[in-house]
Amino acid sequence: MKKTVLCSALLAAFSFSGVTQAAPAAMAPPAFTQEAEELARLPGGGWLLLDKHGLRLFDPAGQEQDRIAVRAKQLDTRIDGGKVLAVFLEADTQRPLPVAVDVQAGKLVKLAPFPVPTFSVEASCLYRDAQQLEHLFLIGKDGQAEQWVMQGEQRQLVRKLALPPHTKHCRIDDGAQRLLVSEANMGVWAYDADAEGMGKREVVALRKPYGQLDGGAGALAVLPGGVAVLDGKAEKLHLLAHQGGKWTALPPQAVALNVRKGDSQLALDASSLLLRGKNGWQARPLKWTGQAEIQPAVAIVAPQAQTEPMARQGDAADDPAIWLSSKPGDARILGTNKKQGLLVYDLQGKQTQLLEVGRLNNVDVRQNISLGGGKVDLAVATQRDDNSMMLFTINASGEVTEAGRFPTGLKSIYGMCLYQPAGGGVEAFINDKDGTFQQYRIGMSENKFTATLLRSIKVATQPEGCVADDANGRLFLGEETRGVWTTSADAAKPDALTMVLPVGPQLTADVEGMAIYRQPGSAPDTGYLVVSSQGDSSYVVLDAQAPYKVRGRFKVGFNLPAGIDGTSETDGLDVTSANLGGAYAQGMLVIQDGYKRLPDGPQNFKYVAWADVAKALKLE
């Protein structure tokens, strides 16, 4: 994970072993910096200043190398090797302008600007995500806020969000993916900088009498594993460390800046904090023992396509299933809408059908089933309005038709999956929120479908996702807060539940959707089990046979050229190894996306090429 320019300088100055180290005497900022309203130290010792003349680039000797003449404010920077990205706001238009800083050549190069904001911007800050994409947060005086992403000449709105009003300062800890916001009259808050997911808010520091800050909060500077903040009166400097999920305040330090309330500024320079006061910038030695927070490295793959959004807002999309056509390009994706019914999509993500049959939760598909003296392709789904099991037939052109529904007697029907035994026919596993699983044999009598209960099993707490390994007669089921279990799928040969992968470092509750990837014609003792780790919006890939070795984890990130966001808080997923052509020659993974971004919208499903997953995880 790459750091900010200033944070990188601080990391270079300390080893952060957890032992307090004496800070050397602070070096006073050079005289030519004193009129700067904002500044940043550059690799090699140069300076980037924002003052009344504009954005100015200086070498270590104080020689001005380049400038962009403009009235500007809100400077932030990021470094990538010897390259520096700076973004500031044009004061008159409030349009964000990114600039490439060529330190070696001593040049400032304007990049494609962002659109002029639709609200008055009080604070802005940069964020580099795990995919190494640059984001910009814009925060308005009234709390309106937006997150944008940039790549090349593209500037795309990721999401709108609500942040505290009267925010004058923000900074982002890239490693921790943490957005820090200074609310002038209240205090400092921490938010998730990652756009995927609902996000959360933490209190960092509050004004008196709720906390230690006098008059609210002022300028911010990110420290490794913490933050430095000036109080609203700019009379005290507060250092706060983030350890074990909690914020701990060090004793405040008195400062004498003599600035108007809200006009304070902070920056970092190696082992010193730089504070701007009435008479320019002053340096203060910094003693800090915090350690930079880094999110665990996870492979990131980009989606190839996405479905049209749900026709209902909120938590609507849940579970997909893949139907294969004799013509690979005509495959269909069935997806449930918990507020409407069953939707059908083509491989481009266009909706081809909507069956408004009520609140469907999970769906699964099996094809070429021998029933009633013929062959049939069948989809089965759980219906939460009446706790029934719904059946749908799928014809050769991919058209889905309701074919029956059967009561289950369950009180809170939830997930399901289908099993196609080697001996023929098809069976369904239906579960309840209380942990009950019912296994049904689906048959046909007098041209009507039938459902016969074969057995019931139970887990201790709430399940949902499950998948049957037809080739090996095994059932994998997810107990949301505990992990993945396996047992016999053969009702006549039951065996005890065996834990395959517990909730822990590799799998974060809730355990949700799961599917099996196996190449056509491959041996039954091969294949991969893919599991949705909903709590951290990742996906775990493990062998689908004992000893169930974990092959890796991945997340789904942005595909900016295609305008597709990543996935988060996934409920259901499905996978096929069939050659669907193009990017899907090795198969396709379909994933429910809990939060649609780029821009915000109703939930949908994302299509991921299995070849990209295999490459990212180095699968055979």
QUICOR-V931863 format. One record per residue. RES is the residue in one letter. OMEGA is omega in whole degrees, 0 to 359 (999 if undefined). Layout:
res:RES omega:OMEGA
res:RES omega:OMEGA
//
This chain:
res:M omega:180
res:K omega:184
res:K omega:172
res:T omega:178
res:V omega:186
res:L omega:179
res:C omega:178
res:S omega:178
res:A omega:179
res:L omega:178
res:L omega:180
res:A omega:184
res:A omega:184
res:F omega:175
res:S omega:178
res:F omega:179
res:S omega:182
res:G omega:178
res:V omega:182
res:T omega:179
res:Q omega:180
res:A omega:179
res:A omega:177
res:P omega:179
res:A omega:183
res:A omega:176
res:M omega:179
res:A omega:177
res:P omega:181
res:P omega:183
res:A omega:184
res:F omega:178
res:T omega:194
res:Q omega:179
res:E omega:181
res:A omega:174
res:E omega:176
res:E omega:181
res:L omega:177
res:A omega:176
res:R omega:185
res:L omega:174
res:P omega:182
res:G omega:175
res:G omega:178
res:G omega:184
res:W omega:171
res:L omega:185
res:L omega:172
res:L omega:181
res:D omega:185
res:K omega:179
res:H omega:180
res:G omega:176
res:L omega:188
res:R omega:180
res:L omega:180
res:F omega:173
res:D omega:183
res:P omega:181
res:A omega:179
res:G omega:179
res:Q omega:178
res:E omega:183
res:Q omega:182
res:D omega:176
res:R omega:170
res:I omega:183
res:A omega:183
res:V omega:168
res:R omega:190
res:A omega:177
res:K omega:173
res:Q omega:178
res:L omega:170
res:D omega:186
res:T omega:170
res:R omega:182
res:I omega:174
res:D omega:185
res:G omega:178
res:G omega:181
res:K omega:180
res:V omega:172
res:L omega:175
res:A omega:175
res:V omega:174
res:F omega:177
res:L omega:169
res:E omega:189
res:A omega:185
res:D omega:183
res:T omega:186
res:Q omega:177
res:R omega:177
res:P omega:181
res:L omega:176
res:P omega:183
res:V omega:172
res:A omega:180
res:V omega:177
res:D omega:186
res:V omega:183
res:Q omega:180
res:A omega:181
res:G omega:184
res:K omega:172
res:L omega:184
res:V omega:178
res:K omega:175
res:L omega:180
res:A omega:182
res:P omega:170
res:F omega:175
res:P omega:175
res:V omega:183
res:P omega:179
res:T omega:178
res:F omega:181
res:S omega:186
res:V omega:178
res:E omega:183
res:A omega:176
res:S omega:180
res:C omega:182
res:L omega:177
res:Y omega:173
res:R omega:186
res:D omega:183
res:A omega:178
res:Q omega:182
res:Q omega:173
res:L omega:181
res:E omega:178
res:H omega:176
res:L omega:175
res:F omega:175
res:L omega:184
res:I omega:181
res:G omega:180
res:K omega:182
res:D omega:178
res:G omega:173
res:Q omega:180
res:A omega:178
res:E omega:172
res:Q omega:180
res:W omega:176
res:V omega:180
res:M omega:174
res:Q omega:186
res:G omega:179
res:E omega:183
res:Q omega:173
res:R omega:187
res:Q omega:175
res:L omega:179
res:V omega:182
res:R omega:169
res:K omega:178
res:L omega:180
res:A omega:179
res:L omega:184
res:P omega:174
res:P omega:179
res:H omega:174
res:T omega:180
res:K omega:182
res:H omega:170
res:C omega:175
res:R omega:184
res:I omega:172
res:D omega:186
res:D omega:183
res:G omega:179
res:A omega:184
res:Q omega:187
res:R omega:174
res:L omega:180
res:L omega:186
res:V omega:180
res:S omega:177
res:E omega:194
res:A omega:187
res:N omega:185
res:M omega:183
res:G omega:183
res:V omega:180
res:W omega:175
res:A omega:179
res:Y omega:171
res:D omega:175
res:A omega:178
res:D omega:186
res:A omega:183
res:E omega:180
res:G omega:182
res:M omega:182
res:G omega:179
res:K omega:180
res:R omega:177
res:E omega:171
res:V omega:176
res:V omega:179
res:A omega:182
res:L omega:178
res:R omega:175
res:K omega:7
res:P omega:182
res:Y omega:181
res:G omega:187
res:Q omega:187
res:L omega:175
res:D omega:175
res:G omega:179
res:G omega:187
res:A omega:178
res:G omega:187
res:A omega:182
res:L omega:167
res:A omega:181
res:V omega:172
res:L omega:176
res:P omega:181
res:G omega:180
res:G omega:183
res:V omega:171
res:A omega:182
res:V omega:172
res:L omega:177
res:D omega:186
res:G omega:180
res:K omega:183
res:A omega:179
res:E omega:179
res:K omega:176
res:L omega:181
res:H omega:174
res:L omega:183
res:L omega:181
res:A omega:177
res:H omega:183
res:Q omega:178
res:G omega:179
res:G omega:181
res:K omega:177
res:W omega:180
res:T omega:182
res:A omega:171
res:L omega:179
res:P omega:181
res:P omega:180
res:Q omega:179
res:A omega:175
res:V omega:180
res:A omega:183
res:L omega:178
res:N omega:178
res:V omega:175
res:R omega:180
res:K omega:179
res:G omega:183
res:D omega:183
res:S omega:175
res:Q omega:177
res:L omega:173
res:A omega:179
res:L omega:175
res:D omega:182
res:A omega:185
res:S omega:183
res:S omega:166
res:L omega:176
res:L omega:183
res:L omega:179
res:R omega:178
res:G omega:182
res:K omega:184
res:N omega:177
res:G omega:186
res:W omega:174
res:Q omega:181
res:A omega:178
res:R omega:179
res:P omega:183
res:L omega:170
res:K omega:186
res:W omega:182
res:T omega:183
res:G omega:177
res:Q omega:181
res:A omega:178
res:E omega:180
res:I omega:176
res:Q omega:179
res:P omega:181
res:A omega:179
res:V omega:176
res:A omega:180
res:I omega:175
res:V omega:181
res:A omega:176
res:P omega:178
res:Q omega:183
res:A omega:176
res:Q omega:179
res:T omega:170
res:E omega:184
res:P omega:176
res:M omega:175
res:A omega:179
res:R omega:178
res:Q omega:174
res:G omega:183
res:D omega:186
res:A omega:181
res:A omega:181
res:D omega:192
res:D omega:176
res:P omega:172
res:A omega:185
res:I omega:174
res:W omega:183
res:L omega:178
res:S omega:173
res:S omega:173
res:K omega:188
res:P omega:182
res:G omega:181
res:D omega:177
res:A omega:180
res:R omega:175
res:I omega:174
res:L omega:180
res:G omega:180
res:T omega:173
res:N omega:186
res:K omega:180
res:K omega:188
res:Q omega:183
res:G omega:184
res:L omega:179
res:L omega:179
res:V omega:183
res:Y omega:172
res:D omega:185
res:L omega:174
res:Q omega:179
res:G omega:179
res:K omega:178
res:Q omega:180
res:T omega:181
res:Q omega:170
res:L omega:176
res:L omega:183
res:E omega:186
res:V omega:178
res:G omega:190
res:R omega:177
res:L omega:181
res:N omega:179
res:N omega:179
res:V omega:175
res:D omega:185
res:V omega:166
res:R omega:186
res:Q omega:176
res:N omega:181
res:I omega:176
res:S omega:179
res:L omega:175
res:G omega:178
res:G omega:179
res:G omega:179
res:K omega:181
res:V omega:170
res:D omega:190
res:L omega:169
res:A omega:178
res:V omega:181
res:A omega:175
res:T omega:183
res:Q omega:189
res:R omega:178
res:D omega:183
res:D omega:178
res:N omega:181
res:S omega:173
res:M omega:183
res:M omega:178
res:L omega:178
res:F omega:172
res:T omega:180
res:I omega:182
res:N omega:187
res:A omega:179
res:S omega:178
res:G omega:179
res:E omega:184
res:V omega:181
res:T omega:176
res:E omega:186
res:A omega:178
res:G omega:174
res:R omega:186
res:F omega:177
res:P omega:181
res:T omega:185
res:G omega:178
res:L omega:182
res:K omega:181
res:S omega:182
res:I omega:188
res:Y omega:185
res:G omega:178
res:M omega:171
res:C omega:182
res:L omega:180
res:Y omega:180
res:Q omega:183
res:P omega:179
res:A omega:181
res:G omega:178
res:G omega:181
res:G omega:179
res:V omega:180
res:E omega:182
res:A omega:171
res:F omega:181
res:I omega:179
res:N omega:181
res:D omega:179
res:K omega:180
res:D omega:178
res:G omega:182
res:T omega:170
res:F omega:172
res:Q omega:178
res:Q omega:182
res:Y omega:167
res:R omega:179
res:I omega:181
res:G omega:179
res:M omega:179
res:S omega:180
res:E omega:178
res:N omega:175
res:K omega:179
res:F omega:176
res:T omega:177
res:A omega:182
res:T omega:180
res:L omega:180
res:L omega:182
res:R omega:174
res:S omega:172
res:I omega:185
res:K omega:169
res:V omega:190
res:A omega:184
res:T omega:190
res:Q omega:172
res:P omega:165
res:E omega:185
res:G omega:173
res:C omega:176
res:V omega:177
res:A omega:173
res:D omega:185
res:D omega:186
res:A omega:184
res:N omega:178
res:G omega:181
res:R omega:174
res:L omega:171
res:F omega:181
res:L omega:182
res:G omega:170
res:E omega:199
res:E omega:185
res:T omega:185
res:R omega:179
res:G omega:183
res:V omega:178
res:W omega:170
res:T omega:176
res:T omega:179
res:S omega:174
res:A omega:181
res:D omega:182
res:A omega:181
res:A omega:181
res:K omega:183
res:P omega:172
res:D omega:185
res:A omega:174
res:L omega:178
res:T omega:180
res:M omega:179
res:V omega:181
res:L omega:180
res:P omega:170
res:V omega:184
res:G omega:184
res:P omega:185
res:Q omega:184
res:L omega:184
res:T omega:179
res:A omega:6
res:D omega:170
res:V omega:187
res:E omega:187
res:G omega:176
res:M omega:181
res:A omega:182
res:I omega:176
res:Y omega:177
res:R omega:180
res:Q omega:178
res:P omega:178
res:G omega:180
res:S omega:182
res:A omega:180
res:P omega:181
res:D omega:173
res:T omega:178
res:G omega:183
res:Y omega:172
res:L omega:179
res:V omega:185
res:V omega:175
res:S omega:175
res:S omega:193
res:Q omega:186
res:G omega:177
res:D omega:176
res:S omega:177
res:S omega:183
res:Y omega:182
res:V omega:177
res:V omega:180
res:L omega:177
res:D omega:181
res:A omega:178
res:Q omega:182
res:A omega:9
res:P omega:173
res:Y omega:180
res:K omega:177
res:V omega:181
res:R omega:178
res:G omega:178
res:R omega:176
res:F omega:171
res:K omega:176
res:V omega:184
res:G omega:182
res:F omega:163
res:N omega:188
res:L omega:179
res:P omega:179
res:A omega:180
res:G omega:183
res:I omega:178
res:D omega:178
res:G omega:179
res:T omega:181
res:S omega:175
res:E omega:186
res:T omega:172
res:D omega:186
res:G omega:175
res:L omega:174
res:D omega:183
res:V omega:172
res:T omega:175
res:S omega:182
res:A omega:177
res:N omega:180
res:L omega:176
res:G omega:177
res:G omega:180
res:A omega:184
res:Y omega:182
res:A omega:178
res:Q omega:179
res:G omega:186
res:M omega:173
res:L omega:178
res:V omega:189
res:I omega:173
res:Q omega:180
res:D omega:183
res:G omega:181
res:Y omega:180
res:K omega:178
res:R omega:173
res:L omega:356
res:P omega:178
res:D omega:177
res:G omega:177
res:P omega:182
res:Q omega:175
res:N omega:179
res:F omega:179
res:K omega:178
res:Y omega:180
res:V omega:177
res:A omega:180
res:W omega:178
res:A omega:179
res:D omega:177
res:V omega:181
res:A omega:179
res:K omega:183
res:A omega:183
res:L omega:179
res:K omega:178
res:L omega:181
res:E omega:999
//
